[in-house]
Amino acid sequence: MVPVPVTLASIPSPSSGVVDIGPVAIHMYGLMLLLGIAAAITITGLRWRALGGDWDLVVRAAVWGVAWGIVGARLYHVATSWDELPDHWWGPFAVWRGGLGIWGGVVFGVVAGAVVVRRAGESVRLMLDAVAPALLVAQGIGRWGNWFNQELFGKPTSLPWGLEIDLDHRPAAYLGSSTFHPTFLYEFLYDLLAAGLLVLVGRRFRIRPPALFSLYVALYSFARIFEELLRVDPSHHVAGERVNFWVALGCCLAGLAFFVWWQFFRHETVAPRPRRRPEPRGPAMTVPKSRVRRTR
């Protein structure tokens, strides 16, 4: 008798990316984005507060950074994957169905947040280092939205942690395969480890802001290089590789080069500090002359 291969374990996928609670339909992709944003604001706020800053600036920068980040992320997806948009007038705006490019989101979001910080008279460089680990955590949480939508998975695999994908979500070339690499899970775990590494580096070594942010760019892009080699979703190719592979490679090299130059070769400058708000003082106190001692 010929033995039949048996899958010992696998990761199931939700049958739908929408959860109905009474008359309310909750799109889990959007919910994961909101959870990631909340985590990023919390982590950044704690780190900025530890540096002497205040929460108010973090919240104000987050409001504008998130808004413009979503715009930038969607514009990047539309520009690089225009043929994947829903064939309706609302197709370019359908973010609840996935399709946010992290590269555009980071660029637009960081620029918008930097404008807010700059206008407040605070250090943009220091804020960038404060937000770096938080962005990794947010991106890792956001990837769970891909799990709910059954999208952006990797090549077929028979590993015990293979991800089950419904037939109608599989690419035409892989209709005969049922389990795939769970790239969402790979990135989630990697992002958490990378965030922890950034925090450790910031505490153990004297980092010149915004070198920690450039290290974030390098670390995240490094993981995306290998993730792009695994993914099987439709993509435009350049020189035989996916567009995002080249973007990740370029960002990784640029982030690493900037980190080395800024940290080790750039001349030392005055370290930026957040401006501390003056502590409230009570009414002035006078000391009787009889109790004043003169010193020589």
C-alpha distance (Angstrom), angle and dihedral (degrees) to the residues before:
residue distance angle dihedral
M1 . . .
V2 3.79 . .
P3 3.82 111.2 .
V4 3.78 114.9 -119.7
P5 3.81 114.5 -134.7
V6 3.78 111.4 -117.9
T7 3.78 125.5 -159.5
L8 3.78 104.4 -130.0
A9 3.78 94.3 -163.9
S10 3.77 142.0 -7.1
I11 3.77 141.4 170.3
P12 3.81 113.3 -105.1
S13 3.79 121.5 -140.2
P14 3.82 124.9 -137.4
S15 3.78 113.2 -101.8
S16 3.79 90.0 -132.6
G17 3.78 138.3 19.7
V18 3.81 90.8 -141.6
V19 3.79 125.6 78.4
D20 3.81 116.2 -162.5
I21 3.79 116.0 -147.4
G22 3.77 104.8 -179.0
P23 3.82 108.0 -59.0
V24 3.81 91.6 -16.8
A25 3.82 120.2 94.1
I26 3.80 112.5 -157.5
H27 3.79 115.6 -158.5
M28 3.79 104.4 -147.0
Y29 3.81 92.9 -154.9
G30 3.79 89.5 61.4
L31 3.80 92.2 42.7
M32 3.80 90.9 54.9
L33 3.79 89.3 51.4
L34 3.80 90.4 52.4
L35 3.81 91.8 48.9
G36 3.79 90.1 50.0
I37 3.80 91.3 49.7
A38 3.81 91.4 49.4
A39 3.80 90.9 50.3
A40 3.81 91.9 48.4
I41 3.82 93.0 50.7
T42 3.81 91.7 47.8
I43 3.80 95.4 48.7
T44 3.80 93.5 43.5
G45 3.78 91.3 47.6
L46 3.79 92.5 52.5
R47 3.79 92.4 47.6
W48 3.81 93.6 45.3
R49 3.79 91.3 47.3
A50 3.80 90.1 52.3
L51 3.80 88.1 56.0
G52 3.79 91.3 54.6
G53 3.80 98.6 -95.5
D54 3.80 128.9 123.0
W55 3.78 134.5 -112.6
D56 3.77 94.5 -123.8
L57 3.79 93.0 70.5
V58 3.82 92.1 47.8
V59 3.80 91.5 53.0
R60 3.81 93.5 46.4
A61 3.80 92.0 48.2
A62 3.82 90.3 46.7
V63 3.81 93.8 52.5
W64 3.79 92.5 56.2
G65 3.80 95.1 33.7
V66 3.81 93.7 53.2
A67 3.80 93.8 45.2
W68 3.78 94.1 50.2
G69 3.80 91.3 37.4
I70 3.81 91.4 60.7
V71 3.79 90.0 47.4
G72 3.81 91.6 50.2
A73 3.79 93.3 44.8
R74 3.79 92.0 51.9
L75 3.81 93.2 45.1
Y76 3.79 89.7 52.6
H77 3.81 91.3 51.3
V78 3.80 92.6 46.6
A79 3.81 91.2 48.9
T80 3.81 95.5 48.4
S81 3.84 101.7 31.6
W82 3.79 105.0 28.5
D83 3.80 92.3 142.6
E84 3.83 91.9 60.6
L85 3.81 95.9 60.3
P86 3.83 119.8 111.9
D87 3.79 110.4 -92.0
H88 3.80 94.6 -115.2
W89 3.79 135.6 93.7
W90 3.80 88.7 -104.1
G91 3.82 92.3 51.8
P92 3.83 96.5 105.1
F93 3.82 90.1 52.0
A94 3.83 99.4 45.4
V95 3.81 97.1 109.3
W96 3.82 90.4 151.0
R97 3.81 87.5 71.5
G98 3.79 92.5 56.3
G99 3.75 129.3 -104.2
L100 3.80 111.4 129.8
G101 3.81 118.5 145.3
I102 3.79 110.4 -145.7
W103 3.79 93.0 -152.1
G104 3.79 93.8 61.5
G105 3.79 91.2 41.3
V106 3.81 94.1 54.8
V107 3.81 94.1 46.0
F108 3.81 96.3 48.0
G109 3.80 94.0 38.5
V110 3.80 95.3 48.3
V111 3.80 93.0 47.6
A112 3.82 92.3 49.4
G113 3.79 92.7 46.8
A114 3.81 91.4 46.0
V115 3.81 90.6 55.2
V116 3.82 90.3 54.7
V117 3.80 92.7 47.6
R118 3.79 92.4 46.2
R119 3.80 93.0 50.5
A120 3.80 88.8 51.2
G121 3.81 88.5 57.7
E122 3.80 93.8 -117.0
S123 3.81 131.1 129.3
V124 3.80 112.7 -83.0
R125 3.80 90.8 -168.4
L126 3.79 92.9 55.0
M127 3.80 92.0 47.2
L128 3.81 90.6 51.7
D129 3.80 90.3 56.9
A130 3.80 90.8 46.5
V131 3.80 92.4 53.4
A132 3.83 97.6 43.1
P133 3.85 99.4 88.7
A134 3.80 90.2 38.8
L135 3.80 91.9 58.4
L136 3.79 91.1 54.2
V137 3.81 91.7 51.9
A138 3.80 91.1 47.3
Q139 3.80 92.5 49.6
G140 3.79 91.4 48.8
I141 3.81 92.3 51.8
G142 3.79 91.6 45.2
R143 3.80 90.7 56.6
W144 3.80 89.7 70.3
G145 3.78 86.2 72.9
N146 3.82 87.3 69.2
W147 3.80 88.6 56.9
F148 3.80 91.8 55.0
N149 3.82 90.9 47.8
Q150 3.83 94.2 43.7
E151 3.79 91.8 -128.4
L152 3.82 141.9 127.5
F153 3.81 94.3 28.8
G154 3.80 125.1 151.6
K155 3.77 136.8 -113.5
P156 3.82 122.7 -54.2
T157 3.80 115.3 -75.4
S158 3.79 138.3 176.4
L159 3.81 93.3 -153.5
P160 3.83 115.7 129.2
W161 3.81 90.4 -109.8
G162 3.80 94.2 53.4
L163 3.80 113.9 143.0
E164 3.80 117.8 -120.3
I165 3.81 111.8 -130.8
D166 3.80 124.0 -170.6
L167 3.77 117.0 -118.8
D168 3.81 94.8 -111.7
H169 3.83 90.8 56.2
R170 3.81 96.9 51.2
P171 3.80 122.2 99.3
A172 3.80 114.1 -109.3
A173 3.80 91.6 -109.7
Y174 3.82 92.0 57.8
L175 3.80 104.1 42.7
G176 3.79 90.1 122.6
S177 3.80 93.7 56.8
S178 3.79 122.8 81.7
T179 3.83 105.7 -177.7
F180 3.80 127.0 51.2
H181 3.78 139.6 179.2
P182 3.85 108.2 -77.0
T183 3.79 96.4 -132.1
F184 3.81 90.2 171.6
L185 3.81 88.9 62.5
Y186 3.80 93.5 44.3
E187 3.78 91.1 53.5
F188 3.81 93.5 43.7
L189 3.80 92.7 54.7
Y190 3.79 93.3 41.7
D191 3.81 92.8 49.0
L192 3.80 91.7 52.9
L193 3.81 91.6 49.1
A194 3.81 91.6 46.4
A195 3.81 91.0 49.1
G196 3.79 90.0 52.2
L197 3.80 89.8 48.5
L198 3.82 91.5 52.8
V199 3.80 91.1 51.2
L200 3.81 90.5 48.7
V201 3.80 93.0 48.3
G202 3.80 91.1 48.4
R203 3.80 91.3 52.8
R204 3.79 99.9 41.1
F205 3.80 99.9 42.1
R206 3.78 137.2 42.8
I207 3.79 101.8 -108.9
R208 3.79 121.5 -170.6
P209 3.80 109.1 -137.9
P210 2.99 127.5 -87.6
A211 3.81 91.6 22.6
L212 3.81 90.6 94.1
F213 3.80 90.1 57.2
S214 3.80 91.2 51.1
L215 3.81 88.1 50.7
Y216 3.81 88.1 53.5
V217 3.81 89.5 54.0
A218 3.80 91.0 49.9
L219 3.82 95.5 46.0
Y220 3.78 96.1 46.6
S221 3.80 93.4 44.5
F222 3.81 90.9 48.6
A223 3.80 90.4 59.7
R224 3.80 92.0 45.2
I225 3.81 90.7 56.8
F226 3.80 90.3 65.4
E227 3.79 93.6 37.0
E228 3.80 90.4 56.8
L229 3.81 89.4 52.4
L230 3.82 88.8 56.6
R231 3.78 102.2 43.2
V232 3.79 121.1 98.4
D233 3.81 101.7 -173.3
P234 3.82 116.1 119.0
S235 3.78 115.2 -77.9
H236 3.77 140.6 158.5
H237 3.80 113.2 -106.1
V238 3.79 133.9 -144.1
A239 3.82 119.6 -167.1
G240 3.79 89.8 -10.6
E241 3.82 96.6 -53.5
R242 3.79 133.4 94.5
V243 3.80 117.2 -91.2
N244 3.79 91.7 -119.3
F245 3.81 90.1 53.4
W246 3.80 89.7 63.4
V247 3.79 92.2 42.4
A248 3.81 90.6 51.8
L249 3.80 92.0 46.7
G250 3.80 92.2 50.0
C251 3.81 93.3 46.6
C252 3.80 91.8 47.4
L253 3.79 93.3 52.5
A254 3.81 93.2 42.5
G255 3.80 93.2 48.6
L256 3.79 92.6 47.5
A257 3.81 93.1 46.4
F258 3.81 92.1 49.7
F259 3.81 91.3 48.0
V260 3.81 93.2 52.4
W261 3.80 93.7 44.8
W262 3.78 96.6 44.1
Q263 3.79 95.6 42.0
F264 3.81 101.5 41.5
F265 3.80 111.3 16.8
R266 3.78 107.8 31.6
H267 3.80 116.0 95.6
E268 3.78 114.7 -102.7
T269 3.80 116.8 -97.0
V270 3.77 133.7 -178.5
A271 3.81 109.5 -69.3
P272 3.82 111.7 -113.2
R273 3.78 118.0 -118.2
P274 3.80 132.5 -171.5
R275 3.76 113.1 -110.0
R276 3.78 110.3 -106.3
R277 3.75 116.7 -136.4
P278 3.81 111.3 -122.4
E279 3.78 112.8 -102.7
P280 3.81 114.4 -114.8
R281 3.78 112.0 -102.4
G282 3.76 129.1 -152.6
P283 3.80 125.8 -130.9
A284 3.77 115.5 -54.8
M285 3.78 114.4 -92.6
T286 3.79 124.5 -142.1
V287 3.76 123.6 -148.6
P288 3.78 118.9 -144.0
K289 3.78 112.4 -111.3
S290 3.78 90.8 -126.7
R291 3.80 89.8 65.4
V292 3.79 96.7 47.7
R293 3.80 113.4 103.4
R294 3.69 120.5 -154.9
T295 3.75 118.9 -136.5
R296 3.78 126.9 -155.3
